[in-house]
Amino acid sequence: MGSLAPGEGEPVVYTWRWCYSVTGLGLLVVLFLATVVPKANRTPKVLLILAPLAVVLAGWFVFASMMGGTSSDRAMFDVMILTLAVGSATLWLLAHRLALGAWYKRLLAAMGIGLGVALVGGLWFGFGADETIDAMVLSGVMMIAMVLGYALAVRGYRSRLAWRFLLFQAAGNVVACLAGALVCVFVLMFIVANGVGSIHIFLMAAVVGGLITGGIVFLVSLPFAILGLYSPFFRQRLILCTPSRPAAEVDNL
């Protein structure tokens, strides 16, 4: 406005309290509790879980740096990747407890853990932030796909072949994400478009989105799966979760 207005306004004072940042530590708290609370995890071997976590975060950092953009542009993806990585680590850390009970109880318990981690991850942006709900929904859908992928992979691991575990896991991740994307897109189509006039566009968006999210879920899960397949400590937990697990071993947990 030139000379019609002052060049500088009055300074705005805002008091930032330490408790405002507590929500951003939620995922670290979840990982810490899953590591130290179960008695079976009180061994140095459990620290191996940090290796795939570091691989996922380092890989995402390199990829994000290559793609460019600012930290605020990729904040949602940063939280999503961290949430998926912590969720996968938590499932492996609690796998010896998830091996107990009927298969449907184990599946529901694993989904509950995954959705709980997604809820905590969404709070990274703080209460009331516009991104909070979006992060919770997106991470929640992808966590469900991760759990279903693990469940299918465990079923395929009865032959004790690592490639079958990874193949079933990839298939479960992609199919679950495709199904989730189709449901979301069809709901959006009838709400926004009021009909099926552009159904081919919505279907294409659902397929592409499902394949991308399924690929992300699998790539995040892959380092943890490799650890579980080749580390004796975590491989024992994987075997306990298979349908043909020895009952005596489960009873001793």
C-alpha positions in Angstrom: 0.0 0.0 0.0 3.1 2.2 -0.2 2.9 5.4 1.9 -0.7 4.8 2.9 0.3 2.2 5.5 3.2 1.6 7.9 6.0 -0.6 6.6 6.0 -2.7 9.8 3.2 -3.7 12.1 3.2 -4.4 15.8 5.0 -7.7 16.8 2.8 -10.6 17.7 3.8 -12.5 20.8 2.9 -16.2 21.0 3.8 -18.4 23.9 4.8 -21.9 22.9 4.6 -24.4 25.7 6.6 -27.7 25.8 3.4 -29.8 26.1 2.3 -28.7 22.6 5.1 -30.9 21.1 4.2 -34.0 23.1 1.9 -35.5 20.5 4.9 -35.6 18.1 6.6 -38.1 20.4 3.7 -40.6 20.5 5.2 -43.0 17.9 8.5 -43.1 19.8 6.7 -43.8 23.0 4.8 -46.7 21.3 8.0 -48.2 20.0 9.7 -47.9 23.4 6.8 -49.5 25.2 6.6 -52.4 22.7 10.3 -53.0 23.2 10.7 -52.9 26.9 7.3 -53.9 28.4 7.0 -57.6 27.2 9.4 -59.8 29.2 10.4 -61.8 26.1 11.8 -58.6 24.6 14.2 -57.9 27.5 17.2 -59.1 25.6 19.8 -57.3 23.5 18.6 -59.4 20.5 15.4 -57.3 20.3 17.4 -54.3 19.3 17.8 -55.9 15.8 14.3 -54.3 15.1 16.1 -50.9 14.9 17.9 -52.1 11.7 14.9 -52.3 9.4 13.5 -49.2 11.0 16.7 -47.3 10.1 16.7 -48.8 6.6 13.1 -47.6 5.9 13.7 -44.1 7.3 17.1 -43.7 5.4 15.5 -45.0 2.2 12.6 -42.5 2.5 15.1 -39.7 3.3 17.1 -40.4 0.1 14.0 -40.8 -2.1 12.4 -37.6 -0.7 15.7 -35.7 -1.3 15.7 -36.9 -4.9 12.1 -35.8 -5.4 12.8 -32.3 -4.0 10.3 -30.0 -2.3 10.2 -28.6 1.1 9.7 -30.3 4.4 6.2 -28.9 4.7 5.3 -30.3 1.3 6.2 -33.8 2.3 5.1 -33.6 6.0 2.1 -35.9 5.4 4.3 -38.5 3.7 7.0 -38.3 6.4 4.4 -39.1 9.1 2.9 -41.8 7.0 6.2 -43.6 6.4 7.2 -43.3 10.1 3.8 -44.6 11.2 4.0 -47.6 8.9 7.5 -48.4 10.0 6.7 -48.1 13.7 3.5 -50.1 13.2 5.5 -52.9 11.4 8.1 -52.9 14.2 5.4 -53.1 16.9 3.8 -56.1 15.2 7.1 -58.0 15.2 7.9 -57.0 18.8 4.5 -58.3 19.9 4.3 -61.3 17.5 4.9 -63.8 20.3 1.8 -62.6 22.0 -0.3 -62.4 18.8 0.5 -66.1 18.3 -1.9 -67.0 21.1 -5.6 -67.7 20.5 -7.7 -68.4 17.5 -6.7 -67.0 14.1 -9.5 -64.4 14.0 -8.6 -63.2 17.5 -5.0 -62.8 16.4 -6.1 -60.9 13.3 -8.4 -58.6 15.2 -5.6 -57.9 17.8 -3.1 -57.2 15.1 -5.5 -54.8 13.4 -6.2 -53.1 16.7 -2.5 -52.6 17.3 -2.1 -51.2 13.7 -5.0 -48.8 14.0 -3.8 -47.7 17.4 -0.4 -46.8 15.9 -2.1 -45.0 13.0 -4.1 -43.0 15.6 -1.0 -42.0 17.5 0.8 -41.2 14.2 -2.0 -38.9 13.1 -1.6 -36.9 16.3 1.9 -35.9 15.2 0.3 -32.8 13.7 -1.4 -32.0 17.0 -5.0 -31.8 18.1 -7.3 -29.9 15.8 -4.9 -29.7 12.9 -6.3 -30.1 9.4 -3.8 -32.8 8.6 -4.6 -34.9 11.6 -7.7 -36.6 10.3 -6.2 -37.1 6.9 -3.1 -38.7 8.4 -5.1 -41.0 10.6 -7.4 -42.2 7.8 -4.6 -42.8 5.2 -2.3 -44.4 7.7 -5.2 -46.5 9.1 -6.1 -47.9 5.7 -2.4 -48.7 4.9 -1.9 -50.3 8.4 -4.9 -52.6 7.7 -3.3 -53.5 4.4 0.0 -54.2 6.2 -1.7 -56.5 8.7 -3.6 -58.4 6.0 -0.4 -58.8 4.0 1.4 -60.2 7.1 -1.6 -62.5 7.8 -1.6 -63.9 4.2 2.2 -64.2 4.2 2.1 -66.3 7.5 -0.4 -68.6 5.8 1.9 -69.0 2.9 5.0 -69.7 5.1 3.8 -73.1 6.1 6.3 -74.5 3.6 9.1 -72.5 5.3 10.1 -70.9 2.0 11.1 -67.2 2.3 10.1 -66.3 -1.3 6.5 -67.6 -0.6 6.3 -65.4 2.4 7.4 -62.3 0.5 5.1 -63.2 -2.5 2.1 -63.7 -0.3 2.9 -60.5 1.6 3.2 -58.4 -1.6 -0.1 -59.8 -2.9 -1.9 -59.2 0.3 -0.6 -55.6 0.5 -1.6 -54.7 -3.0 -5.0 -56.4 -3.0 -6.0 -54.8 0.3 -4.9 -51.4 -0.9 -6.7 -51.8 -4.2 -9.9 -52.8 -2.3 -9.6 -49.9 0.1 -9.0 -47.5 -2.8 -12.0 -48.8 -4.7 -14.2 -48.4 -1.7 -13.0 -44.8 -1.0 -13.3 -43.8 -4.7 -16.8 -45.2 -5.1 -18.0 -43.4 -2.0 -16.3 -40.2 -3.3 -17.8 -40.7 -6.8 -21.4 -40.9 -5.6 -21.0 -38.0 -3.2 -19.1 -35.6 -5.4 -20.1 -36.7 -8.9 -23.7 -37.7 -8.1 -23.6 -40.7 -10.4 -21.5 -42.9 -12.6 -20.9 -40.6 -15.5 -17.1 -40.5 -15.0 -16.8 -44.0 -13.6 -13.8 -44.9 -15.8 -11.8 -41.9 -14.5 -12.6 -42.9 -10.9 -11.7 -46.5 -11.5 -8.4 -45.5 -13.0 -7.7 -43.3 -10.0 -8.6 -46.2 -7.7 -6.3 -48.7 -9.5 -3.4 -46.3 -9.7 -3.8 -45.2 -6.1 -4.2 -48.8 -4.9 -1.1 -50.0 -6.7 1.0 -47.1 -5.4 -0.2 -47.4 -1.8 0.2 -51.2 -1.9 3.7 -50.8 -3.2 4.6 -48.3 -0.4 3.2 -50.7 2.3 5.2 -53.6 0.9 8.4 -51.6 0.6 8.1 -50.4 4.2 7.3 -54.0 5.4 10.1 -55.6 3.3 13.1 -54.9 5.6 11.1 -56.1 8.6 10.1 -59.3 6.8 13.7 -60.0 5.8 14.7 -59.6 9.5 11.9 -61.9 10.6 12.9 -64.5 8.0 16.6 -64.6 8.7 17.0 -63.6 12.3 16.6 -66.6 14.6 15.1 -64.5 17.4 12.3 -63.0 15.2 12.0 -66.1 13.0 10.9 -68.1 16.0 8.1 -65.6 16.5 7.1 -66.0 12.8 7.0 -69.8 13.2 4.8 -69.4 16.2 2.3 -67.4 14.2 2.0 -70.0 11.4 -1.0 -72.4 11.5 1.3 -75.4 12.0 3.2 -73.9 15.0 4.1 -76.3 17.8 1.5 -76.0 20.6 4.1 -76.7 23.3 6.2 -73.7 22.2 3.1 -71.4 22.4 2.3 -72.6 25.8 5.7 -71.7 27.1 5.4 -68.0 26.1 
